[in-house]
Amino acid sequence: MNATDRTPADLLRSALAADPARPLVTFYDDATGERVELSVATFANWVAKTSNLLQDGLSAEPGDRVALLLPAHWQTAVWLLACASTGVVADVGGDPARADFVVAGPGEFDAGLACRGDRYALSLAPLGRRFVPSPPQGYADYAVEVPTHGDRFAPYAPVDPEAPALVVAGAGFTGAEVVERARAEAAGLGLTGPGSRLLSGLPYDTWEGLSAGLYGPLASGGSVVLCRNLDQLSEEGLAQRIESERVTATAR
């Protein structure tokens, strides 16, 4: 990766320039049987659309706070990078009453209503399907809104790497700190460079889960096999997945 990258959004741009076709996030949900594989280019397209949704649809500004009430999921990873692209603070599992906006998944819709700003709901159904017949009351449906936004994104103001970017488990990080820490910890996760493929069953509610499940692979030129509800997969099934996905390291 580019040594001059200072924010997670920089890391994604470098990955896109280096090899847009390679897998970046492969997501499994062992409660539903879902598998989704996103190349760098596909993931970056989702990030661009979501960044435009934040900047133009929500009029979010650098320093605004988004409470992400979401599990480890490929769409959560998209929102984390969209926040990084716009200078918005991603507050993972944060207090909705203190947030400017809320993005929530199933089980969190009631809690998210404490936010006085705009709220987006994610169904987290396979293929990112919309809600049928309608989203929860008080929410807009992300799956309905995001396709209308552009495939290219440019922030109205450059993102400051030293500005707050992420809050998780009560700890705050700037964009530069996210990148520096992810790089420093990558080798310890078994991410030794391009071609490394980390299977993570960790939740996203700690730095360790975010590092293994997104930032570490992105910072090292590797990729992640992100598994939700991994406890529902047998040891035999896990061994088969590790082999079929060419996993080189695990975090669970």
Secondary structure, DSSP 4 states (H G I P E B T S, - for coil): --TT--SHHHHHHHHHHH-TTSEEEEEEETTTTEEEEEEHHHHHHHHHHHHHIIIIIS---TT-EEEEE--S-HHHHHHHHHHHHHT-EEEET--GGG-SEEEE-TT-HHHHTT-SS-EEE----GGGPPPSS-PPTT-EEHHHHGGGS-S----SSPPPTTSEEEEETTEEEEHHHHHHHHHHHHGGGT--STT-EEEE---SSSHHHHIIIIIHHHHHT-EEEEEESGGGS-HHHHHHHHHHTT--EEE-
